[in-house]
Amino acid sequence: MPGAQRVDHLAFTVSDLDAAIDFAVTALGGELVYRLAPLAHADDWMRVHLDVHPRASAEIALVRLGPDTNLELFAYQSPDHTSAPRAPHDAGHVHLALHVMDVARAAAELTRRAGVSPLGPVRRVPDGQPDAGTHWVRLSSPFDAPIELRSTPEVLPYETGGGTPRRRPPGPWCNRDDGTGSRRGLPGALGVDHFARTVADLDAAERFFVDVLGAELLYRNEQKVLPADVAAALGVPPGGALRRAVLGMGPTDSIELACYEGMSAGNPHPPRNSDIGGNHLALHVRDVDVAAAYLAEHGCTVLGQPETIDEGPLTGDRWVYTRAPFGLYVEVVRMPDGTLPYERTTAARRRAAHELSWTDRTPPRP
């Protein structure tokens, strides 16, 4: 995509904003950067720009979550939103995964800190898979979606054949670019490992990410029949198939696209922004207008026109939402980091794009 630099942020719509912020900061070790005043309009602005009910209102907070990730949390009040969270096998469901050195130890500490429950024991990806040797577990969370903890071998099997290495957070866990400002992260946490989205059509979603957004396919894998224990650990019905595509997104991020089929398939219709479990992906670009025009040319619906915020903590932020053909909301944004008004009142900072380019790569872990 023209001028793309990196994934700017991931955004989740949650049922309880206070609980989600507390979990991200106190349990996961993030740092609250800002919390905005409620957003509402008396005209049609909310529908045009955010694809929600005109009388909807939203509260928004941003948490710096480790060295490379901005997590934006939304809480909507809306006359017509869906209040039941999405299940992991429903299209549009998302989850976040942290990369840790010892999954069992980090899971025990997260359970102690937040009282969340593992969906099953720590599991190992079996031999014969491209990511064999990976250990993982999912736990409940106030994000209205599971949080995953995972560790990977230094070299994954698919990488030994010359495959592009999976993005790995270099660590150590910190919430500011200079390495300071770190709350107590989970034991052995290095950073966010990936974000994941469930899709109804894996091939179509992969084509969009690769051909339009510029992602790179790292590997695919498939389980033709999900046994009961694995399905329980994933939080989905057993007996169906799971197909996954893992992609690199710019210099620092990875996304896992998951498609559940047959007996394990869920609701094929993704949520709207205002629904609990709603979400969007934001990319930092050098020119928002050029990026929006490009996405429109490639089948996305641009919601309104790009706007520049002219007052408040994010003055100077230029942004616009788009909607991909399969329901993913993609925001393109350019933030004048270093001159944003919120920076006058806190030492916390967003993860900025600085001079990164999409084709840069994260330095290897020491």
GIKA-V412422 format. One record per pair of residues at least 24 apart in sequence whose C-alpha atoms are under 8 Angstrom apart, sorted by the first residue. I is the first residue (numbers start at 1). J is the second residue. Records with the same first field share a line. If there is no record, write none. Layout:
I = J + J
This chain:
1 = 212 + 213 + 214 + 291 + 294
2 = 285 + 290 + 291 + 294
3 = 285 + 286 + 287 + 291
4 = 283 + 284 + 285 + 286 + 291 + 357 + 358
5 = 250 + 283 + 284 + 285 + 286 + 353 + 355 + 356 + 357 + 358
6 = 249 + 250 + 251 + 252 + 283 + 284 + 285 + 353 + 356 + 357 + 358
7 = 249 + 250 + 252 + 253 + 281 + 282 + 283 + 284
8 = 69 + 70 + 282 + 283 + 284 + 333 + 351 + 352 + 353
9 = 69 + 70 + 71 + 72 + 281 + 282 + 283
10 = 69 + 70 + 71 + 72 + 279 + 280 + 281 + 282
11 = 71 + 72 + 73 + 74 + 279 + 280 + 281 + 282
12 = 71 + 72 + 73 + 74 + 143 + 277 + 278 + 279 + 280
13 = 73 + 74 + 75 + 76 + 143 + 273 + 274 + 275 + 276 + 277 + 278 + 279
14 = 73 + 74 + 75 + 76 + 142 + 143 + 144 + 276 + 277 + 278
15 = 75 + 76 + 83 + 143 + 144 + 276
16 = 75 + 142
17 = 59 + 73 + 74 + 75
19 = 142
20 = 73 + 142 + 143
21 = 61 + 63 + 73
23 = 114 + 141 + 142
24 = 63 + 65
25 = 63 + 183
26 = 113 + 183 + 184
27 = 110 + 113 + 114 + 185 + 186
28 = 65 + 110 + 184 + 185 + 186
29 = 65 + 66 + 182 + 183 + 184 + 185 + 186
30 = 63 + 64 + 65 + 66 + 175 + 182 + 183 + 185
31 = 63 + 64 + 65 + 175 + 181 + 182 + 183 + 348
32 = 61 + 62 + 63 + 64 + 348
33 = 61 + 62 + 63 + 64 + 346 + 348 + 349 + 350
34 = 61 + 62 + 63 + 342
35 = 59 + 60 + 61 + 62
36 = 60 + 61 + 313
48 = 303 + 304
49 = 303 + 304 + 305 + 320 + 321
50 = 273 + 303 + 321
51 = 272 + 273 + 303
52 = 78 + 272 + 273 + 274
53 = 78 + 79 + 80
55 = 79
56 = 274
63 = 350
64 = 175 + 176 + 349 + 350 + 351
65 = 175 + 191 + 192
66 = 173 + 174 + 175 + 176 + 190 + 191 + 192
67 = 169 + 171 + 172 + 173 + 174 + 175 + 176 + 177 + 179 + 191 + 351
68 = 169 + 191 + 192 + 252 + 351
69 = 191 + 192 + 351
70 = 350 + 351
75 = 274
76 = 274 + 275
77 = 274
78 = 274
81 = 272 + 274 + 275 + 276
82 = 274 + 275 + 276
83 = 275 + 276
84 = 276
85 = 144 + 145 + 275 + 276 + 277
86 = 144 + 145 + 271 + 276 + 277
87 = 145 + 235 + 236 + 266
88 = 145 + 198 + 234 + 235 + 236
89 = 198 + 235 + 236 + 259 + 260 + 264 + 265 + 266 + 267
90 = 198 + 199 + 265 + 266 + 267 + 268 + 269 + 270
91 = 197 + 198 + 199 + 200 + 266 + 267 + 268 + 269 + 270 + 271
92 = 197 + 198 + 199 + 269 + 270 + 271 + 278 + 279 + 327 + 328
93 = 145 + 197 + 198 + 199 + 270 + 277 + 278
94 = 145 + 195 + 196 + 197 + 198 + 277 + 279
95 = 145 + 146 + 147 + 148 + 195 + 196 + 197
96 = 146 + 147 + 148 + 192 + 193 + 194 + 195 + 196
97 = 147 + 148 + 149 + 150 + 192 + 193 + 194 + 195 + 196
98 = 147 + 148 + 149 + 150 + 189 + 190 + 191 + 192 + 193 + 194
99 = 149 + 150 + 151 + 168 + 169 + 189 + 190 + 191 + 192 + 193
100 = 149 + 150 + 151 + 186 + 187 + 188 + 189 + 190 + 191
101 = 150 + 151 + 187 + 188 + 189 + 190
102 = 150 + 151 + 187 + 188
103 = 135 + 136 + 137 + 149 + 150 + 151
105 = 187
106 = 149 + 186 + 187 + 188 + 189
107 = 137 + 139 + 149
109 = 186 + 187
110 = 186
116 = 140 + 141
119 = 232 + 233 + 234 + 235
120 = 229 + 232 + 233
121 = 233
129 = 157 + 221
130 = 156 + 157 + 158 + 219 + 220 + 221
131 = 156 + 157 + 158
132 = 156 + 157
137 = 233
138 = 233 + 234
144 = 276 + 277
145 = 277
150 = 193
158 = 219
163 = 218
164 = 218
165 = 218
166 = 218 + 248 + 254
167 = 193 + 248 + 251 + 252 + 253 + 254 + 362
168 = 193 + 252 + 362 + 364 + 365
169 = 193 + 252 + 362 + 365
170 = 362 + 363 + 364 + 365 + 366
171 = 365
175 = 348 + 349
176 = 348 + 349 + 350 + 351
177 = 351
181 = 348
193 = 253 + 254
194 = 253 + 254 + 255 + 256
195 = 254 + 255 + 256
196 = 255 + 256 + 257 + 258
197 = 255 + 256 + 257 + 258
198 = 257 + 258 + 259 + 260
199 = 257 + 258 + 259 + 260 + 268
200 = 259 + 260 + 268
201 = 259
202 = 243 + 244 + 245 + 257 + 258 + 259
205 = 257 + 326
206 = 245 + 257
212 = 295 + 298
214 = 249 + 250
215 = 247 + 248 + 249 + 250
216 = 247 + 248 + 249
217 = 245 + 246 + 247 + 248
218 = 245 + 246 + 247 + 248
219 = 245 + 246 + 247
220 = 244 + 245 + 246
221 = 245
226 = 264
236 = 264
237 = 263 + 264 + 265
238 = 263 + 264
239 = 263 + 264
240 = 264 + 265
249 = 358
250 = 357 + 358 + 359 + 360 + 361
251 = 356 + 357 + 358 + 359 + 360 + 361 + 362
252 = 361 + 362
269 = 327
270 = 327 + 328
271 = 327
279 = 329
280 = 328 + 329 + 330 + 331
281 = 328 + 329 + 330 + 331
282 = 330 + 331 + 332 + 333
283 = 330 + 331 + 332 + 333
284 = 332 + 333 + 334 + 335 + 353
285 = 332 + 333 + 334
286 = 334
287 = 334
288 = 318 + 319 + 320 + 332 + 333 + 334
291 = 332
292 = 320 + 322 + 332
295 = 322
299 = 324 + 325
300 = 324 + 325
301 = 325
312 = 341 + 342
313 = 340 + 341 + 342
314 = 340 + 341 + 342
315 = 340 + 341
316 = 340
